[in-house]
Amino acid sequence: MIDLQPFLEEGFLRQALLGLIMLAPMCAAMGVQVVNLRMAFFSDAVSHSAFAGVAIGLLAAVDVQLSMGALALLIGLLITAVARRGKLSTDTVIGVFFSAVVAFGLAVVYRHRNLAGQVQMLIYGNILTIGPRELVCQAVLLAGLMAFQILGFNRLLYIALNPTLASAHRVRTRVYQYLYAALLSVVVVFSVQAVGVFLVTAMLIVPAAAARNLARSAAGMFWWAQGVALTSALAGLVVSAQPWADTPPGATIVLIASAWFLLSGLIAALRPR
């Protein structure tokens, strides 16, 4: 039995619900391009930079959200710049940065063991701790991200198919790649708070992967991803709040999204070619 009474009585649950209503569409929209551009490992590297970002913020006595976001943005842009200019493949560049930020974060935490509790919160995440300031930031980010998607969705799809041909047809590939990397980095930071470091990539990829099984066009994939992400987020939060479930919201959201993926795979297998 599903009891919705806590959502009427508890302010923190309503704030978490509002946060997910804004976060899920952002993850779904960016996730479509993560799948098309084959950038799943990129989101892992950026999310794991949260360890180092929090450590830097605590040691420098600055807002950890600010330090985490700034470092994630820096890492995202550096990966894009090195991958564009260097001779190494993108996944190799991402692997180098991934290793570096994780090693730095672990070194700082080991040296200052009083930071371990703060860093552990990043592993699991907790959307229930979201506050008014984060909600305002998410609203601004959602507006900017959706404007970017309206203007750049087709161009990003073109870049994913063939960046050289896209450049030849006067698509500003460099601008769109940097803007996309920056927006994805910021979305990852907000997702870390909701579901934790280990499940950030799942928030981006699983709805988009399910959408690819269900959709018959690029636009259809975008809207299917939105539906899967929103229903998974809302159902996951509601189920996790039930006394009989007593599960973390982030893990519950990803489990429901994974069930969507399994269902979509079955539908795709049964659909006539």
C-alpha positions in Angstrom: 0.0 0.0 0.0 1.3 3.5 -0.9 0.9 6.2 1.7 1.2 9.7 0.3 0.4 11.4 3.6 4.0 12.1 4.5 4.3 14.3 1.3 1.5 16.5 2.6 2.9 16.8 6.1 6.7 17.0 5.7 8.3 20.0 4.0 11.6 18.2 3.3 9.7 15.6 1.2 8.0 18.2 -0.8 11.3 19.9 -1.4 12.9 16.6 -2.5 9.9 16.0 -4.8 10.3 19.4 -6.4 14.1 18.9 -6.8 13.6 15.6 -8.6 10.9 17.0 -10.9 13.6 19.5 -12.1 16.6 17.1 -11.9 15.1 14.2 -13.8 14.4 16.1 -17.0 17.9 17.5 -17.0 19.5 14.1 -16.5 17.2 12.6 -19.3 18.0 15.4 -21.8 21.8 15.2 -21.1 21.7 11.4 -21.0 20.4 11.2 -24.6 23.6 13.0 -25.7 25.7 11.0 -23.3 24.6 7.8 -25.1 24.8 9.3 -28.6 28.2 10.9 -28.0 29.5 7.8 -26.0 30.4 9.9 -23.0 29.3 7.6 -20.1 32.9 7.5 -18.7 33.0 11.3 -18.8 30.2 11.6 -16.2 32.0 9.1 -14.0 35.2 11.2 -14.1 33.3 14.4 -13.3 31.2 12.8 -10.5 34.3 11.3 -8.8 35.9 14.8 -8.8 33.3 15.5 -6.1 35.6 13.8 -3.6 38.4 16.3 -4.3 36.0 19.2 -4.6 34.6 18.7 -1.1 38.0 18.1 0.4 39.3 21.4 -1.2 36.3 23.3 0.1 36.6 22.0 3.6 40.3 22.7 3.8 40.0 26.1 2.3 36.9 27.0 4.4 34.7 27.8 1.5 31.3 26.5 0.5 31.7 22.8 -0.5 28.9 23.1 -3.1 30.8 25.9 -4.7 34.2 24.1 -4.6 32.7 20.9 -5.8 30.9 22.6 -8.7 34.0 24.7 -9.7 36.3 21.6 -9.8 33.7 19.5 -11.7 33.4 22.3 -14.3 37.1 22.6 -14.5 37.6 18.9 -15.0 34.9 18.7 -17.6 36.3 21.5 -19.7 39.9 20.2 -19.3 38.9 16.8 -20.5 37.1 18.3 -23.6 40.1 20.6 -24.4 42.7 17.8 -24.1 40.6 15.3 -26.0 40.1 17.9 -28.8 43.7 18.9 -29.1 45.6 15.8 -28.2 46.4 12.6 -30.1 44.9 10.3 -27.5 41.4 8.8 -27.7 38.7 10.5 -25.6 38.3 7.5 -23.3 42.0 7.5 -22.6 42.0 11.2 -21.7 39.0 10.6 -19.4 40.7 7.7 -17.8 43.7 9.8 -16.9 41.7 12.6 -15.4 39.4 10.1 -13.6 42.5 8.4 -12.0 44.0 11.8 -11.0 40.9 13.3 -9.3 40.1 10.1 -7.4 43.7 9.7 -6.3 43.9 13.3 -5.2 40.6 13.1 -3.3 41.7 9.9 -1.5 45.1 11.4 -0.6 43.5 14.4 0.9 40.9 12.4 2.9 43.6 10.0 4.1 45.7 12.9 5.3 42.8 14.7 6.9 40.7 11.8 8.3 38.1 14.2 9.8 36.8 14.7 6.3 35.8 11.1 5.9 32.3 11.7 7.1 31.7 14.5 4.7 33.0 12.5 1.8 31.0 9.4 2.7 27.8 11.4 2.2 28.8 11.8 -1.4 28.9 8.1 -1.9 25.3 7.5 -1.1 23.7 10.9 -1.8 20.5 12.1 -0.2 17.9 14.1 -2.1 16.1 14.6 1.2 18.7 17.2 2.2 18.0 19.5 -0.6 17.2 23.1 0.4 15.7 26.2 -1.0 19.0 27.5 -2.4 19.7 24.3 -4.3 16.1 24.4 -5.7 16.6 28.0 -7.0 19.9 26.9 -8.6 18.3 23.9 -10.2 15.4 26.1 -11.6 18.0 28.4 -13.2 20.0 25.5 -14.6 16.9 23.8 -15.9 15.9 26.9 -17.9 19.3 27.3 -19.3 19.7 23.7 -20.2 16.4 23.4 -21.9 17.2 26.5 -23.9 20.4 24.9 -25.0 18.6 21.7 -26.0 16.1 23.7 -28.1 18.9 25.5 -29.9 21.5 22.7 -30.1 19.7 19.3 -30.1 20.0 18.7 -33.8 23.5 20.1 -34.0 24.6 17.8 -31.1 23.1 14.9 -32.9 25.0 15.8 -36.1 28.2 16.1 -34.1 27.6 12.7 -32.6 27.1 11.2 -36.1 30.1 12.8 -37.7 31.9 15.8 -36.1 34.1 16.4 -39.2 31.1 16.6 -41.5 29.3 18.8 -39.0 32.2 21.2 -39.0 32.2 21.2 -42.8 28.5 22.3 -42.7 29.4 25.2 -40.5 28.2 23.7 -37.2 30.3 25.2 -34.5 31.4 21.9 -33.0 34.0 23.4 -30.6 31.4 25.8 -29.0 28.8 23.1 -28.7 31.2 20.5 -27.3 32.5 22.9 -24.6 29.0 24.1 -23.7 27.7 20.6 -23.5 30.7 19.5 -21.3 30.1 22.5 -19.0 26.3 21.8 -18.6 26.9 18.1 -18.1 29.4 18.8 -15.4 27.0 21.0 -13.5 24.1 18.5 -13.9 26.4 15.8 -12.5 27.2 17.9 -9.4 23.5 18.2 -8.6 22.9 14.5 -9.3 25.7 13.6 -6.8 23.6 15.2 -4.1 20.5 13.2 -5.1 21.9 9.7 -5.8 25.5 9.6 -4.8 28.7 9.3 -6.8 28.3 5.7 -7.8 24.8 6.1 -9.3 25.2 9.4 -11.2 26.0 7.7 -14.4 23.0 5.4 -14.0 20.7 8.5 -13.7 22.0 9.7 -17.1 22.3 6.5 -19.0 19.5 4.2 -17.9 16.6 6.4 -19.0 18.3 7.2 -22.3 19.1 3.5 -22.9 15.5 2.5 -22.2 14.3 5.3 -24.5 16.5 4.1 -27.3 14.8 0.7 -27.1 11.4 2.3 -27.2 11.8 5.2 -29.7 11.7 5.2 -33.5 13.4 8.6 -33.9 15.8 10.9 -32.2 13.0 13.2 -31.0 11.1 10.1 -29.8 14.2 9.0 -27.8 14.3 12.5 -26.1 10.7 12.3 -25.0 10.8 8.7 -24.0 13.9 9.5 -21.9 11.9 12.3 -20.2 9.0 10.0 -19.4 11.3 7.2 -18.0 13.3 9.6 -15.9 10.3 11.4 -14.4 8.3 8.3 -13.6 11.4 6.6 -12.1 12.3 9.6 -10.0 8.8 10.2 -8.6 8.0 6.5 -8.0 11.5 6.0 -6.5 11.0 8.8 -4.0 7.5 7.7 -3.1 8.5 4.1 -2.6 11.6 4.9 -0.6 9.4 7.0 1.8 7.1 4.0 2.6 7.8 2.3 6.0 7.7 -1.2 4.4 10.4 -0.2 1.9 12.9 1.9 3.9 15.4 2.2 1.1 17.6 5.1 0.0 15.8 7.3 -2.6 18.7 7.3 -5.1 19.1 3.5 -5.2 15.3 3.1 -5.5 15.1 5.6 -8.4 17.8 3.7 -10.3 16.2 0.3 -9.6 12.9 1.5 -11.1 14.7 3.0 -14.1 16.5 -0.3 -14.5 13.1 -2.1 -14.5 12.0 0.3 -17.2 15.1 -0.7 -19.2 14.3 -4.4 -18.9 10.7 -3.8 -20.0 11.9 -1.7 -22.9 14.3 -4.5 -24.0 11.5 -7.0 -23.9 9.3 -4.6 -26.0 12.1 -4.1 -28.5 12.7 -7.8 -28.8 9.0 -8.5 -29.5 8.5 -5.5 -31.8 8.5 -6.5 -35.5 11.5 -5.2 -37.4 
